[in-house]
């Protein structure tokens, strides 16, 4: 059996391959190799900036050729590394050997022992991984999330004046505006997006136990802490953690996962609300020729995009929960449990990505059914009771809440006629009666 979209075990690489293909350059095995090579190459270049006698003969004119090693990295290169890994049984060492081979091809063999100089594999993994994650968020995820937010903002504006019956505890409540209810979700996502931007992309870089032991013993005259901070910030655009053990402590990465989980939770909330509005007939869905909603019921057009999103968001959050709880925990200076777990950060991102794409598709299929919304308002004149009793309180009318409670709890349908008859029976000024009669479920919507 050959691996393809039909034989893949995970639906990410199978059923949803076309939707998630753009994640490959960041989270695939080949991508991780490329980012590891990037760190190895940029580290060597950074070493050339130091006053190291052995690297003085190295010409800066070679820097572009070195950077092509990762810029031109391809599948054939990745397969070569995998062949080396079969021998080394160590993935980062296989990458190191690959870069050394490239140095040989470039005629730079005399300098190749400064590749991976003084480093442990986690100096590479704990810089490559936050870098690929950072670039995915900035280049792919956040722009796609912003597209979704823009769709929500457009809905909020388009439906900004649509009065709608609210429901608290599932029961009719003070009316609201449909656009405002959509804006609630947009606002929540934007706030979480801003919080996400405040969390640093942290990296560990400091040798076998985080203390630059090997570096210091070889070149005690170099201030390696300053070098490490500068390299991670200047060359990689990350923030170096200090002090550390052999590995990054992952606290900020866990915070990022928790933040993404909150964004997903907001999207789950939105998906369920839209699903309910569709069930209430407030929204209809555009029908595409040839599509079938049910294998048995020809009339059905199911809200599958919102259901698909909810399912994928829930799965993503379960994985984010494990990642944020597990990664910051490691025995003593290092155990290997983070290694296999860290390889899976693309999985919850992929499920989140699938959900966002589904929501974008679903939103574009929604059509407002104002007649159904207005019908519910007309059937629930009872909701203006709150407005009436509040104004009566203001005017000093005795026991207004109790009077409205007696009126509205008779298990009888409350209509406009019922409300106006009640108002006429009140011992209040005529002008106040006219004011109360102007209140309706269509205009009792508060400030938006």
DOMARZA-633380 format. One record per residue (C-alpha): chain; residue number from 1; residue in one letter; x, y, z. Coordinates in Angstrom, 3 decimals, decimal comma, always signed. Layout:
BEGIN
A  NUM  A  X  Y  Z $
...
END
This chain:
BEGIN
A  1  X  +0,000  +0,000  +0,000 $
A  2  X  +1,395  +3,369  -1,045 $
A  3  X  +0,746  +6,515  +0,933 $
A  4  X  -1,711  +8,844  -0,762 $
A  5  X  -4,883  +10,747  +0,083 $
A  6  X  -6,904  +7,532  +0,163 $
A  7  X  -4,487  +5,421  +2,215 $
A  8  X  -3,335  +8,020  +4,752 $
A  9  X  -4,347  +7,184  +8,318 $
A  10  X  -4,950  +10,774  +9,340 $
A  11  X  -7,709  +12,717  +7,561 $
A  12  X  -5,354  +15,716  +7,647 $
A  13  X  -3,182  +13,999  +5,046 $
A  14  X  -6,101  +12,151  +3,486 $
A  15  X  -9,585  +13,566  +3,133 $
A  16  X  -8,477  +17,120  +3,964 $
A  17  X  -5,128  +17,073  +2,159 $
A  18  X  -6,058  +19,829  -0,278 $
A  19  X  -7,231  +22,054  +2,568 $
A  20  X  -4,121  +21,485  +4,685 $
A  21  X  -1,460  +21,286  +1,969 $
A  22  X  -0,248  +24,806  +2,765 $
A  23  X  +0,809  +23,625  +6,250 $
A  24  X  +3,388  +21,240  +4,773 $
A  25  X  +6,171  +23,839  +4,399 $
A  26  X  +6,026  +24,416  +8,152 $
A  27  X  +5,063  +21,191  +9,922 $
A  28  X  +6,182  +18,307  +7,703 $
A  29  X  +9,302  +16,233  +8,337 $
A  30  X  +10,959  +17,883  +5,361 $
A  31  X  +10,069  +21,310  +6,718 $
A  32  X  +11,597  +20,538  +10,106 $
A  33  X  +14,789  +19,443  +8,350 $
A  34  X  +14,899  +22,710  +6,407 $
A  35  X  +14,444  +24,822  +9,530 $
A  36  X  +17,135  +22,813  +11,324 $
A  37  X  +19,513  +23,459  +8,432 $
A  38  X  +18,581  +27,149  +8,554 $
A  39  X  +19,625  +27,309  +12,209 $
A  40  X  +22,858  +25,378  +11,583 $
A  41  X  +23,829  +27,640  +8,687 $
A  42  X  +22,898  +30,902  +10,392 $
A  43  X  +24,754  +29,784  +13,523 $
A  44  X  +27,907  +29,167  +11,491 $
A  45  X  +27,542  +32,589  +9,857 $
A  46  X  +27,102  +34,185  +13,294 $
A  47  X  +30,272  +32,470  +14,501 $
A  48  X  +32,121  +34,053  +11,595 $
A  49  X  +31,288  +37,453  +13,090 $
A  50  X  +33,256  +36,554  +16,245 $
A  51  X  +37,026  +37,034  +16,637 $
A  52  X  +37,735  +33,303  +16,240 $
A  53  X  +41,201  +32,732  +14,783 $
A  54  X  +40,184  +29,538  +12,978 $
A  55  X  +37,353  +31,273  +11,093 $
A  56  X  +39,252  +34,407  +10,047 $
A  57  X  +40,158  +32,941  +6,623 $
A  58  X  +36,480  +32,270  +5,875 $
A  59  X  +35,220  +34,771  +3,300 $
A  60  X  +31,874  +36,465  +3,805 $
A  61  X  +31,394  +36,111  +0,064 $
A  62  X  +30,430  +32,504  +0,813 $
A  63  X  +27,437  +33,465  +2,974 $
A  64  X  +24,995  +33,503  +0,050 $
A  65  X  +26,104  +30,034  -1,012 $
A  66  X  +25,629  +28,777  +2,524 $
A  67  X  +22,134  +30,203  +2,753 $
A  68  X  +21,207  +28,462  -0,488 $
A  69  X  +21,652  +25,176  +1,378 $
A  70  X  +18,360  +25,779  +3,177 $
A  71  X  +16,719  +28,081  +0,650 $
A  72  X  +17,076  +25,483  -2,117 $
A  73  X  +16,384  +22,505  +0,141 $
A  74  X  +14,159  +19,972  -1,634 $
A  75  X  +12,653  +16,520  -1,318 $
A  76  X  +15,737  +14,803  -2,711 $
A  77  X  +17,826  +16,468  -0,005 $
A  78  X  +15,344  +15,364  +2,642 $
A  79  X  +15,508  +11,754  +1,413 $
A  80  X  +19,293  +11,888  +1,614 $
A  81  X  +19,079  +12,988  +5,248 $
A  82  X  +16,645  +10,147  +5,992 $
A  83  X  +19,122  +7,660  +4,518 $
A  84  X  +21,848  +9,042  +6,777 $
A  85  X  +19,488  +8,859  +9,761 $
A  86  X  +19,097  +5,112  +9,185 $
A  87  X  +22,782  +4,843  +10,015 $
A  88  X  +23,084  +7,472  +12,756 $
A  89  X  +19,717  +6,746  +14,359 $
A  90  X  +19,836  +10,449  +15,242 $
A  91  X  +17,879  +12,954  +13,203 $
A  92  X  +19,797  +16,119  +14,111 $
A  93  X  +23,172  +14,451  +13,571 $
A  94  X  +21,989  +13,411  +10,117 $
A  95  X  +21,227  +17,080  +9,390 $
A  96  X  +24,676  +18,075  +10,626 $
A  97  X  +26,307  +15,548  +8,299 $
A  98  X  +24,201  +16,836  +5,407 $
A  99  X  +25,442  +20,391  +5,964 $
A  100  X  +29,036  +19,142  +6,243 $
A  101  X  +28,663  +17,371  +2,907 $
A  102  X  +27,501  +20,657  +1,400 $
A  103  X  +30,595  +22,357  +2,807 $
A  104  X  +32,719  +19,699  +1,097 $
A  105  X  +30,942  +20,357  -2,202 $
A  106  X  +31,568  +24,092  -1,802 $
A  107  X  +35,256  +23,553  -1,101 $
A  108  X  +34,874  +24,677  +2,508 $
A  109  X  +35,930  +21,447  +4,228 $
A  110  X  +38,477  +23,250  +6,377 $
A  111  X  +35,696  +24,999  +8,260 $
A  112  X  +33,078  +22,265  +8,585 $
A  113  X  +33,901  +21,328  +12,200 $
A  114  X  +32,420  +24,665  +13,220 $
A  115  X  +29,060  +23,382  +12,043 $
A  116  X  +27,108  +22,481  +15,198 $
A  117  X  +30,092  +23,697  +17,238 $
A  118  X  +29,476  +23,310  +20,968 $
A  119  X  +25,801  +22,569  +20,438 $
A  120  X  +23,415  +19,842  +21,474 $
A  121  X  +20,485  +18,755  +19,336 $
A  122  X  +18,027  +20,787  +21,399 $
A  123  X  +19,825  +23,985  +20,467 $
A  124  X  +18,673  +23,164  +16,954 $
A  125  X  +15,237  +21,724  +17,751 $
A  126  X  +14,322  +24,440  +20,240 $
A  127  X  +15,139  +27,165  +17,736 $
A  128  X  +13,874  +25,498  +14,553 $
A  129  X  +10,488  +24,641  +16,055 $
A  130  X  +9,562  +28,074  +17,465 $
A  131  X  +10,833  +29,633  +14,225 $
A  132  X  +8,635  +27,472  +11,981 $
A  133  X  +5,698  +28,000  +14,325 $
A  134  X  +6,254  +31,771  +14,339 $
A  135  X  +6,457  +31,936  +10,556 $
A  136  X  +3,335  +29,811  +10,130 $
A  137  X  +1,357  +32,032  +12,486 $
A  138  X  +2,527  +35,236  +10,822 $
A  139  X  +2,445  +34,155  +7,178 $
A  140  X  -0,485  +31,750  +7,095 $
A  141  X  -2,645  +31,398  +10,182 $
A  142  X  -3,234  +34,983  +11,287 $
A  143  X  -4,026  +36,214  +7,753 $
A  144  X  -6,534  +33,361  +7,385 $
A  145  X  -8,048  +34,121  +10,786 $
A  146  X  -8,289  +37,784  +9,767 $
A  147  X  -10,237  +36,766  +6,643 $
A  148  X  -12,732  +35,001  +8,896 $
A  149  X  -12,986  +38,008  +11,198 $
A  150  X  -13,587  +40,230  +8,159 $
A  151  X  -16,513  +38,026  +7,178 $
A  152  X  -17,935  +38,367  +10,685 $
A  153  X  -17,444  +42,136  +10,585 $
A  154  X  -19,268  +42,281  +7,244 $
A  155  X  -22,175  +40,311  +8,721 $
A  156  X  -22,258  +42,577  +11,764 $
A  157  X  -22,467  +45,652  +9,560 $
A  158  X  -24,976  +44,222  +7,073 $
A  159  X  -27,313  +43,013  +9,805 $
A  160  X  -26,615  +45,880  +12,186 $
A  161  X  -30,218  +47,159  +12,143 $
A  162  X  -31,988  +43,783  +12,222 $
A  163  X  -33,986  +43,505  +15,452 $
A  164  X  -34,031  +39,945  +16,779 $
A  165  X  -35,573  +38,169  +19,720 $
A  166  X  -32,877  +37,254  +22,214 $
A  167  X  -32,992  +34,034  +24,173 $
A  168  X  -31,517  +33,613  +27,637 $
A  169  X  -31,767  +30,151  +29,161 $
A  170  X  -33,450  +29,270  +25,860 $
A  171  X  -36,414  +31,503  +26,696 $
A  172  X  -37,565  +34,719  +24,961 $
A  173  X  -35,711  +37,718  +26,374 $
A  174  X  -35,168  +41,411  +25,672 $
A  175  X  -34,640  +41,903  +21,927 $
A  176  X  -31,224  +42,585  +20,484 $
A  177  X  -29,760  +43,255  +17,053 $
A  178  X  -28,463  +40,398  +14,944 $
A  179  X  -25,438  +42,381  +13,820 $
A  180  X  -24,448  +43,119  +17,393 $
A  181  X  -24,618  +39,429  +18,296 $
A  182  X  -22,196  +38,628  +15,457 $
A  183  X  -19,969  +41,537  +16,525 $
A  184  X  -19,628  +39,919  +19,957 $
A  185  X  -17,709  +37,016  +18,406 $
A  186  X  -15,597  +39,254  +16,191 $
A  187  X  -14,627  +41,416  +19,164 $
A  188  X  -13,705  +38,413  +21,294 $
A  189  X  -11,463  +36,950  +18,595 $
A  190  X  -9,713  +40,281  +18,003 $
A  191  X  -8,900  +40,603  +21,699 $
A  192  X  -7,435  +37,107  +21,833 $
A  193  X  -5,473  +37,792  +18,655 $
A  194  X  -3,899  +40,822  +20,318 $
A  195  X  -3,027  +38,763  +23,379 $
A  196  X  -1,410  +36,139  +21,159 $
A  197  X  +0,868  +38,796  +19,670 $
A  198  X  +2,180  +39,681  +23,136 $
A  199  X  +3,516  +36,178  +23,836 $
A  200  X  +7,201  +35,883  +22,846 $
A  201  X  +8,407  +33,116  +20,557 $
A  202  X  +10,975  +31,674  +22,931 $
A  203  X  +13,983  +29,548  +22,052 $
A  204  X  +16,585  +27,620  +24,014 $
A  205  X  +20,197  +28,025  +22,912 $
A  206  X  +23,061  +27,266  +25,285 $
A  207  X  +24,656  +23,853  +24,885 $
A  208  X  +24,222  +20,537  +26,636 $
A  209  X  +22,808  +21,894  +29,904 $
A  210  X  +22,096  +25,473  +28,884 $
A  211  X  +25,336  +26,905  +30,322 $
A  212  X  +27,508  +27,174  +27,172 $
A  213  X  +29,923  +24,720  +28,839 $
A  214  X  +31,633  +23,591  +25,617 $
A  215  X  +31,717  +27,087  +24,167 $
A  216  X  +33,267  +28,571  +27,291 $
A  217  X  +35,919  +25,906  +27,707 $
A  218  X  +37,011  +26,361  +24,083 $
A  219  X  +36,880  +30,165  +23,987 $
A  220  X  +36,674  +31,575  +27,530 $
A  221  X  +37,359  +35,078  +26,269 $
A  222  X  +34,051  +35,209  +24,362 $
A  223  X  +30,931  +36,438  +26,190 $
A  224  X  +28,753  +33,552  +25,042 $
A  225  X  +25,600  +34,691  +26,807 $
A  226  X  +25,637  +37,913  +24,801 $
A  227  X  +26,398  +35,969  +21,651 $
A  228  X  +23,498  +33,560  +22,261 $
A  229  X  +21,063  +36,374  +22,927 $
A  230  X  +22,195  +38,269  +19,840 $
A  231  X  +22,177  +35,224  +17,565 $
A  232  X  +18,689  +34,110  +18,531 $
A  233  X  +17,281  +37,625  +18,268 $
A  234  X  +19,191  +38,990  +15,247 $
A  235  X  +19,459  +35,917  +13,045 $
A  236  X  +16,272  +34,050  +13,958 $
A  237  X  +13,910  +36,728  +15,233 $
A  238  X  +13,213  +34,800  +18,440 $
A  239  X  +13,707  +35,503  +22,145 $
A  240  X  +16,324  +33,433  +23,928 $
A  241  X  +15,229  +31,895  +27,233 $
A  242  X  +17,688  +32,131  +30,112 $
A  243  X  +18,478  +30,239  +32,231 $
A  244  X  +17,398  +26,856  +30,877 $
A  245  X  +18,179  +23,182  +31,222 $
A  246  X  +19,097  +21,265  +28,068 $
A  247  X  +15,713  +22,138  +26,611 $
A  248  X  +13,395  +25,094  +26,243 $
A  249  X  +10,988  +25,229  +29,161 $
A  250  X  +8,068  +25,745  +26,730 $
A  251  X  +6,124  +28,043  +29,046 $
A  252  X  +5,524  +30,627  +26,337 $
A  253  X  +4,733  +27,964  +23,756 $
A  254  X  +2,175  +26,550  +26,201 $
A  255  X  +0,731  +30,051  +26,593 $
A  256  X  +0,413  +30,309  +22,810 $
A  257  X  -1,397  +26,977  +22,668 $
A  258  X  -3,734  +28,090  +25,453 $
A  259  X  -4,398  +31,319  +23,568 $
A  260  X  -5,164  +29,441  +20,337 $
A  261  X  -7,435  +27,184  +22,350 $
A  262  X  -9,401  +30,219  +23,544 $
A  263  X  -9,765  +31,446  +19,962 $
A  264  X  -11,052  +28,010  +19,007 $
A  265  X  -13,463  +28,001  +21,926 $
A  266  X  -14,914  +31,313  +20,708 $
A  267  X  -15,303  +29,793  +17,244 $
A  268  X  -17,048  +26,752  +18,735 $
A  269  X  -19,445  +29,113  +20,503 $
A  270  X  -20,090  +30,918  +17,221 $
A  271  X  -20,560  +27,651  +15,297 $
A  272  X  -23,164  +26,420  +17,766 $
A  273  X  -25,069  +29,705  +17,714 $
A  274  X  -25,216  +29,802  +13,925 $
A  275  X  -26,271  +26,151  +13,916 $
A  276  X  -29,133  +27,090  +16,253 $
A  277  X  -30,131  +30,079  +14,121 $
A  278  X  -30,276  +27,787  +11,088 $
A  279  X  -32,431  +25,365  +13,087 $
A  280  X  -34,715  +28,300  +14,009 $
A  281  X  -34,928  +29,203  +10,317 $
A  282  X  -33,327  +32,617  +10,926 $
A  283  X  -30,786  +31,657  +8,288 $
A  284  X  -31,253  +29,737  +5,103 $
A  285  X  -28,323  +28,317  +3,161 $
A  286  X  -27,505  +28,840  -0,481 $
A  287  X  -28,067  +25,663  -2,429 $
A  288  X  -25,356  +24,441  -4,774 $
A  289  X  -26,428  +22,396  -7,762 $
A  290  X  -25,751  +18,704  -7,283 $
A  291  X  -25,170  +18,832  -3,524 $
A  292  X  -27,140  +16,467  -1,301 $
A  293  X  -27,963  +17,141  +2,337 $
A  294  X  -29,307  +13,730  +3,256 $
A  295  X  -29,100  +10,329  +1,576 $
A  296  X  -32,756  +9,743  +2,487 $
A  297  X  -34,480  +13,141  +2,788 $
A  298  X  -34,337  +15,138  -0,449 $
A  299  X  -35,398  +18,447  +1,156 $
A  300  X  -32,525  +18,759  +3,617 $
A  301  X  -29,757  +21,357  +3,466 $
A  302  X  -27,686  +20,675  +6,562 $
A  303  X  -25,400  +23,208  +8,316 $
A  304  X  -22,476  +20,830  +7,779 $
A  305  X  -19,811  +23,519  +7,527 $
A  306  X  -20,526  +24,700  +11,073 $
A  307  X  -20,742  +21,120  +12,335 $
A  308  X  -17,460  +20,264  +10,643 $
A  309  X  -15,853  +23,340  +12,187 $
A  310  X  -17,122  +22,508  +15,665 $
A  311  X  -15,798  +18,953  +15,450 $
A  312  X  -12,357  +19,971  +14,236 $
A  313  X  -12,073  +22,810  +16,753 $
A  314  X  -12,885  +20,422  +19,589 $
A  315  X  -10,267  +17,955  +18,413 $
A  316  X  -7,694  +20,734  +18,048 $
A  317  X  -8,398  +21,965  +21,574 $
A  318  X  -7,956  +18,508  +23,057 $
A  319  X  -4,495  +18,358  +21,488 $
A  320  X  -3,615  +21,933  +22,488 $
A  321  X  -4,620  +21,024  +26,038 $
A  322  X  -2,217  +18,092  +26,092 $
A  323  X  +0,605  +20,057  +24,489 $
A  324  X  +0,356  +22,967  +26,917 $
A  325  X  +0,153  +20,617  +29,914 $
A  326  X  +2,904  +18,205  +28,857 $
A  327  X  +5,641  +20,246  +27,202 $
A  328  X  +6,651  +22,391  +30,224 $
A  329  X  +7,293  +19,205  +32,252 $
A  330  X  +10,622  +17,385  +31,861 $
A  331  X  +12,625  +15,213  +34,250 $
A  332  X  +15,698  +16,948  +35,672 $
A  333  X  +17,798  +18,565  +32,935 $
A  334  X  +16,105  +16,698  +30,106 $
A  335  X  +14,055  +13,683  +29,102 $
A  336  X  +12,933  +12,805  +25,588 $
A  337  X  +9,163  +12,954  +26,046 $
A  338  X  +8,954  +16,415  +24,509 $
A  339  X  +10,596  +15,287  +21,270 $
A  340  X  +7,842  +13,069  +19,903 $
A  341  X  +5,118  +15,365  +21,265 $
A  342  X  +6,654  +18,471  +19,707 $
A  343  X  +6,489  +16,875  +16,258 $
A  344  X  +2,692  +16,988  +16,514 $
A  345  X  +2,119  +20,727  +16,899 $
A  346  X  +1,036  +20,855  +13,271 $
A  347  X  -1,850  +18,489  +13,999 $
A  348  X  -4,012  +20,829  +16,131 $
A  349  X  -3,028  +23,689  +13,828 $
A  350  X  -4,267  +21,635  +10,869 $
A  351  X  -7,597  +20,859  +12,551 $
A  352  X  -7,948  +24,546  +13,404 $
A  353  X  -7,123  +25,425  +9,801 $
A  354  X  -9,756  +22,999  +8,492 $
A  355  X  -12,306  +24,558  +10,848 $
A  356  X  -11,521  +28,115  +9,748 $
A  357  X  -11,854  +27,126  +6,096 $
A  358  X  -15,179  +25,418  +6,878 $
A  359  X  -16,470  +28,505  +8,681 $
A  360  X  -15,473  +30,750  +5,795 $
A  361  X  -17,362  +28,469  +3,435 $
A  362  X  -20,388  +28,239  +5,706 $
A  363  X  -20,619  +31,990  +6,307 $
A  364  X  -20,631  +32,644  +2,574 $
A  365  X  -23,625  +30,300  +2,205 $
A  366  X  -25,809  +32,013  +4,827 $
A  367  X  -28,891  +33,962  +3,731 $
A  368  X  -30,960  +35,997  +6,171 $
A  369  X  -34,578  +34,954  +6,626 $
A  370  X  -35,959  +38,161  +8,094 $
A  371  X  -39,549  +36,883  +7,932 $
A  372  X  -38,748  +34,167  +10,501 $
A  373  X  -36,955  +36,669  +12,751 $
A  374  X  -39,863  +39,115  +12,576 $
A  375  X  -42,351  +36,325  +13,224 $
A  376  X  -40,650  +35,462  +16,507 $
A  377  X  -40,692  +39,106  +17,536 $
A  378  X  -44,397  +39,372  +16,753 $
A  379  X  -45,124  +36,226  +18,729 $
A  380  X  -43,313  +37,566  +21,788 $
A  381  X  -44,705  +40,941  +22,716 $
A  382  X  -44,284  +39,716  +26,264 $
A  383  X  -40,643  +40,874  +26,160 $
A  384  X  -41,655  +44,552  +26,356 $
A  385  X  -42,900  +43,913  +29,899 $
A  386  X  -39,395  +44,656  +31,159 $
A  387  X  -39,421  +48,052  +29,462 $
A  388  X  -42,858  +48,972  +30,773 $
A  389  X  -42,190  +48,020  +34,384 $
A  390  X  -38,843  +49,881  +34,307 $
A  391  X  -40,471  +53,129  +33,157 $
A  392  X  -43,265  +52,689  +35,722 $
A  393  X  -40,627  +52,316  +38,427 $
A  394  X  -39,065  +55,550  +37,253 $
A  395  X  -42,468  +57,276  +37,510 $
A  396  X  -43,090  +55,976  +41,035 $
A  397  X  -45,951  +53,651  +40,066 $
A  398  X  -46,651  +51,164  +42,918 $
A  399  X  -45,397  +47,563  +42,439 $
A  400  X  -44,916  +47,660  +38,643 $
A  401  X  -42,875  +44,448  +38,516 $
A  402  X  -45,609  +42,526  +40,288 $
A  403  X  -48,295  +44,012  +38,023 $
A  404  X  -46,434  +42,936  +34,872 $
A  405  X  -45,648  +39,560  +36,394 $
A  406  X  -49,370  +38,924  +36,975 $
A  407  X  -50,125  +39,929  +33,384 $
A  408  X  -47,434  +37,850  +31,691 $
A  409  X  -47,642  +34,602  +33,644 $
A  410  X  -51,183  +33,566  +32,785 $
A  411  X  -50,015  +31,051  +30,176 $
A  412  X  -51,868  +33,080  +27,583 $
A  413  X  -50,391  +34,477  +24,382 $
A  414  X  -49,384  +38,072  +24,939 $
A  415  X  -50,033  +40,236  +21,899 $
A  416  X  -49,727  +43,907  +21,076 $
A  417  X  -53,428  +44,187  +21,898 $
A  418  X  -52,857  +42,573  +25,317 $
A  419  X  -50,055  +44,988  +26,150 $
A  420  X  -51,955  +48,071  +25,007 $
A  421  X  -55,076  +47,067  +26,963 $
A  422  X  -52,899  +46,694  +30,050 $
A  423  X  -51,418  +50,150  +29,502 $
A  424  X  -54,868  +51,681  +29,071 $
A  425  X  -55,899  +50,237  +32,438 $
A  426  X  -53,061  +51,921  +34,283 $
A  427  X  -53,785  +55,004  +36,365 $
A  428  X  -51,138  +57,162  +34,746 $
A  429  X  -51,021  +60,279  +32,584 $
A  430  X  -52,148  +60,001  +28,974 $
A  431  X  -48,741  +61,170  +27,734 $
A  432  X  -47,045  +58,331  +29,605 $
A  433  X  -49,495  +55,818  +28,139 $
A  434  X  -48,624  +57,018  +24,642 $
A  435  X  -44,922  +56,695  +25,453 $
A  436  X  -45,404  +53,126  +26,654 $
A  437  X  -47,456  +52,179  +23,606 $
A  438  X  -44,593  +53,181  +21,328 $
A  439  X  -42,440  +50,417  +22,766 $
A  440  X  -42,432  +47,238  +20,660 $
A  441  X  -40,246  +44,143  +20,233 $
A  442  X  -38,898  +45,784  +17,060 $
A  443  X  -37,538  +48,938  +18,709 $
A  444  X  -36,787  +47,760  +22,245 $
A  445  X  -33,202  +46,873  +21,367 $
A  446  X  -31,122  +49,130  +23,597 $
A  447  X  -27,865  +50,776  +22,544 $
A  448  X  -25,682  +49,098  +19,962 $
END
